[in-house]
Amino acid sequence: MTIEAILLNATWILPILTVLMVIPVSRSNSFLIKMIHAGSALVNVLIAGFLTWKVFAISAAAGIPAGNKPLLNFVTDLPWMQMLNVRFITGVDALSILMILLTSVVVFTGILATWNIDKQDKEFFALAQILSAGVFGVFMAFDLVTFFVFYELEALAMYLMIANWGSGRKDYGGKKLTLYLMLGSAMILVTILGLYFVSGTESFDIRVLADIKFPMDFQMWAFPVMFLGFAVSSSLFPFHNWSPDGHSSAPTAVSMLAAGVMMKMGTYGCLRVAMYLMPEGARFWMPWIVILVAFNVVFAAFIAIRHRDLKYITAYSSIGHLGLIVLGLCAMTYIGIKGAALQMISHGFLTALFFSTIGMIYSRTHTRMIDEMGGIMKTVPFLGVGFVIAGFAGLGLPGLSGFVAEATIFIGSFQNESTLMRLVTVLAILGVTTTAVYVLRAANTMLHGPITNPHFEHLPASTLPEKITVVLLVGCLLGMGLFPGWISSMLDTSLTPISVNVLRGTP
Amino acid sequence: MLPNADLFPNLLPTVLVAAGALVTLALEPFLRTNSKHSILPWIAAFFLIAAGASLVLVVPGNIRTIIAMNSVRQALLLALLACGLLGIAGLSTQLAKRRFAGGEAYALLLLSLCGSMLMVQSIDLLALFVGMELSAIPIYALVGMHRRSTEANEGIFKYFVTGSIFGAVFLYGGALWYGATGSTSLFAVALPSRELLQMAGLVLVVFAMLFKAGAAPFHFWVADTYTGASIPVTGFMSSTVKIGAITALATIYAHVNQPAFGNLPLVIIVVAILSLLIGSFTGLAQTRARRMMAFSAVGNAGYLVLALLLPAPSTALPFYLITYALASALVLAGLSALAGVEEQDDDFGSLRGMARANPFLGSVITLALVSLAGLPPVAGFIAKFGVLAGVFASGHIALAALGMVIAVVSAGYYFRLALLLWQDPGEQATKVSGGVLLRVSLLLGAGGLLVLTAFPML
């Protein structure tokens, strides 16, 4: 194992070690607890940054690999369950390391944004760290069972967090989320077993399975089952309705992690496992799935207009944006897939910014109803600006990352020549304008105009952790929006080989 | 060197446990009530740990025709000792809470453990019977220990009567077996034209083992006996008896390859389906931890019986057995500290929020419940995965799918308990200590579960 491989695995081991480290710390010493967690999350950001830079350097030097396998760096390959030849395989290509970087930033800012949680902070941060361990693991796993194990670890932590710390109908929200996720995982597990046995390779290694051309009748049932399993966590219509309830009842850090990275795990799994291993099944089913996407993109935007609760608005906006990712995947064109990957990263940052500023505003005004607020911009301008920037990135303003990603998706999906695909693309573009309606209206009602409530005149100014959160996330959005080139060229080294498989047999 | 010189090291763990029983029994009259529950458990624990250490001396290989030993049995014996340790620790907590006057319970528990260890090692019907009765009789006493409790009386009555009947069933089956083969060895082959007789004997023996394992439709005693016993005893019997019975069952089941036993897999499949359905759906309706764990025992018996269908060299069955037994023993040992000693103290309502006041106990119980629910990454998932993948591979795809659905259903009740423990209790939940021994053994057990996760014997 190289030092980089150890560092890579450290990103998921470190959170767990942190949890163990914090156990002996007295509950009353809450500052120390938070500092340890924030410190470990910061170390993870640095590790992820370092590894991203290494991968960038390696992929720039090596160029785009030929064949259907992305260049996998920093591989760890250990035997795990010998009877079934399950191995513990981790490694990163450009796509995974960018997702890991995104996760580390969201976790770090999530901890900062939840700095003032007063209820059982010790347990809360511990679960947040365990959740992040699961997410890191998913993005680096290259063995299907390893992947699944990490995928489930995160679902468990998510359930406990929402059920314990949520506000409002938290039991309901938590149960709904968990039942959905468990249903999804059962579907994924069945397909993983199917892939293992049908392939005849006695291997769960994605790299080995990528060379198998699975029989069409297997792909015909396995692809939709697995795709829908993943779609649950990325809240594709009709599995979307855990998301608004879950988010509205979740604490800020949970919302940031759920929308920022957890929902991406579904789309990541769709691309990395379902479409990569079963492209023929994907091609057959994509026209049907794109109909679901149309619901996601159009309905979510219209429902968001109706809502007055900021968290519901943002949750529906996330559903819409996730729909765009799936639209990119459905296009089955290289540019579409690339747009989907860009959107996964971009939306991770922007939704984290969205939820963190909402959490910060809520902790001051104690309401999330936009009608009950007004003139916030005058008292807490910093948070107001953060919210507006997140909104602008969400509606695809050029210069921010959302534009880069969404434009790429639309180009890619319009390249697909089927009428249905083009129709949905046009609808989706209209959906983006609808996004502008609710984002601008929320910003307008909430931030501008006279101060409606005398209580709002003396809101506390933003604290240092909040400032770090907002500045870091805005920096990421701007960096990706203004300089998309390096991410784009880096992604090419990973997506080109993936698309060799995904697009095989297309005219 | 004597031909059976290696018999001693192979029986050494069992002998040490029996010695522990005798020592605690001999010391018991000389101790005051207060010190009984602080000194005796440590002595028992010492002998259990010594027995665990002596497993190193064990020489794998078939010994004579009565006792067998191999690496799988070694692991099973270690798991048995761990469950015994958890049982002793939980028992000391509960008996100290009750200020129970007698200290014989520790000796009884160790003797029952000897019986289960013998069941794991035996490859002979008579040794198996001795082991089965040795494991059962002390448990009758342990369940009925608290004479004034009506629940305990109901539990012990049901278990004693049905247990005796199935003891007789076993003996009758054994007699037929002996008549058919002229041997009591579990590997005996029928004499010419007596295959049907052997089949009859085998079926009766299998039924007796299924009864011990608590598989449906032989599960009628499980819920009441588990509820009647005090919580640590429930934990002890749910884990050790199951290890003994299922291992014996697996040894017997090796016969199924003979053509005369063609219908046995069908029986096994029916038993598995019934156990899975009853264990999961009835379990959902329970509101008490012990009753819930009783139906969990039935459901898990279903998975274990399903694992019998896997082709021979599979380690999925023993691995599942070990993870289940350890997790079940952990949950109930932890609960014996969290819950009071009254009959209704394991009611979900009175457990609410207990983990918040006792995060260590709560975390261990939660970990074990997650393992039981079969959720990654804890060992229970790997065990279920191994079994279901094996069932899938051997062509029973519908059964594997049923197993997955049932896992989701039963996860519902494990989660309910886990969540309940962490919920807001309303008023301040009581902080309990549980004692050093309990904490140490819980730590060991939880560590064991994590080690099984990282290095599964699959």
Boltz contact constraints between the chains, C-beta under 6 A:
constraints:
  - contact:
      token1: [A, 81]
      token2: [B, 456]
      max_distance: 6.0
  - contact:
      token1: [A, 81]
      token2: [B, 458]
      max_distance: 6.0
  - contact:
      token1: [A, 83]
      token2: [B, 458]
      max_distance: 6.0
  - contact:
      token1: [A, 84]
      token2: [B, 389]
      max_distance: 6.0
  - contact:
      token1: [A, 149]
      token2: [B, 376]
      max_distance: 6.0
  - contact:
      token1: [A, 149]
      token2: [B, 377]
      max_distance: 6.0
  - contact:
      token1: [A, 152]
      token2: [B, 375]
      max_distance: 6.0
  - contact:
      token1: [A, 152]
      token2: [B, 376]
      max_distance: 6.0
  - contact:
      token1: [A, 153]
      token2: [B, 376]
      max_distance: 6.0
  - contact:
      token1: [A, 153]
      token2: [B, 377]
      max_distance: 6.0
  - contact:
      token1: [A, 156]
      token2: [B, 375]
      max_distance: 6.0
  - contact:
      token1: [A, 163]
      token2: [B, 419]
      max_distance: 6.0
  - contact:
      token1: [A, 164]
      token2: [B, 422]
      max_distance: 6.0
  - contact:
      token1: [A, 182]
      token2: [B, 408]
      max_distance: 6.0
  - contact:
      token1: [A, 186]
      token2: [B, 404]
      max_distance: 6.0
  - contact:
      token1: [A, 186]
      token2: [B, 408]
      max_distance: 6.0
  - contact:
      token1: [A, 193]
      token2: [B, 389]
      max_distance: 6.0
  - contact:
      token1: [A, 193]
      token2: [B, 392]
      max_distance: 6.0
  - contact:
      token1: [A, 197]
      token2: [B, 393]
      max_distance: 6.0
